[in-house]
Amino acid sequence: MCTALLPFFLVLGGHGDEARRVAAGSVAAAEATGIPLSVCEALFAKGRAFAESDPSVALAAYERCIA
């Protein structure tokens, strides 16, 4: 679960580029656990990582998170 939120905390720390680089891996790792909360957190974090640079990617992650 901790790695699921890594992109979120990277963005908060001012490391948006790194957050975007690790976001897909965080989602994949969360999906591999099969834990729905971890997947949702990873998708939320991915959304936050892309919110300013690519809103369409962010929106898709947010929408998948609430689906």
ZAZALUM-228258 format. One record per residue (C-alpha): residue in three letters; x, z, y. Coordinates in Angstrom, 3 decimals, padded with zeros to 6 digits, always signed. Layout:
<atoms>
ALA; X; Z; Y
...
</atoms>
This chain:
<atoms>
MET; +000.000; +000.000; +000.000
CYS; +002.857; +000.706; +002.412
THR; +004.225; -002.824; +002.225
ALA; +000.720; -004.132; +002.898
LEU; +000.950; -002.739; +006.428
LEU; +004.534; -003.807; +007.092
PRO; +003.575; -006.812; +009.271
PHE; +001.276; -004.611; +011.355
PHE; +003.989; -002.083; +012.110
LEU; +006.560; -004.803; +012.749
VAL; +004.270; -006.231; +015.438
LEU; +003.817; -002.786; +016.950
GLY; +007.586; -002.456; +017.066
GLY; +007.987; -005.758; +018.872
HIS; +009.167; -007.792; +015.872
GLY; +006.418; -010.416; +015.742
ASP; +008.599; -013.161; +014.281
GLU; +009.649; -010.971; +011.380
ALA; +006.051; -009.837; +010.892
ARG; +004.922; -013.435; +010.523
ARG; +007.745; -014.162; +008.072
VAL; +006.804; -011.299; +005.736
ALA; +003.002; -011.500; +006.057
ALA; +002.393; -013.927; +003.193
GLY; +004.616; -011.909; +000.877
SER; +002.784; -008.726; +001.794
VAL; -000.559; -010.317; +000.954
ALA; +000.790; -011.658; -002.342
ALA; +002.228; -008.271; -003.288
ALA; -001.069; -006.566; -002.462
GLU; -003.017; -009.127; -004.486
ALA; -000.716; -008.520; -007.437
THR; -001.722; -004.846; -007.470
GLY; -005.385; -005.696; -007.880
ILE; -006.275; -002.887; -005.456
PRO; -008.917; -004.162; -003.013
LEU; -007.957; -001.728; -000.231
SER; -004.343; -002.864; -000.361
VAL; -005.426; -006.512; -000.164
CYS; -007.666; -005.742; +002.810
GLU; -004.876; -003.881; +004.599
ALA; -002.424; -006.715; +003.981
LEU; -004.885; -009.279; +005.322
PHE; -005.563; -007.122; +008.385
ALA; -001.822; -006.825; +008.984
LYS; -001.399; -010.575; +008.586
GLY; -004.188; -011.125; +011.092
ARG; -002.469; -008.870; +013.583
ALA; +000.860; -010.597; +013.019
PHE; -000.629; -013.996; +013.865
ALA; -003.185; -012.925; +016.484
GLU; -001.196; -014.121; +019.481
SER; +000.831; -016.968; +018.003
ASP; -001.747; -018.663; +015.756
PRO; -005.301; -017.372; +016.233
SER; -006.745; -019.646; +013.527
VAL; -004.462; -018.089; +010.878
ALA; -005.324; -014.633; +012.191
LEU; -009.052; -015.333; +012.101
ALA; -008.857; -016.668; +008.551
ALA; -007.039; -013.502; +007.442
TYR; -009.567; -011.257; +009.212
GLU; -012.500; -013.164; +007.725
ARG; -011.054; -012.929; +004.234
CYS; -010.461; -009.214; +004.785
ILE; -014.137; -008.529; +005.467
ALA; -015.492; -010.889; +002.822
</atoms>
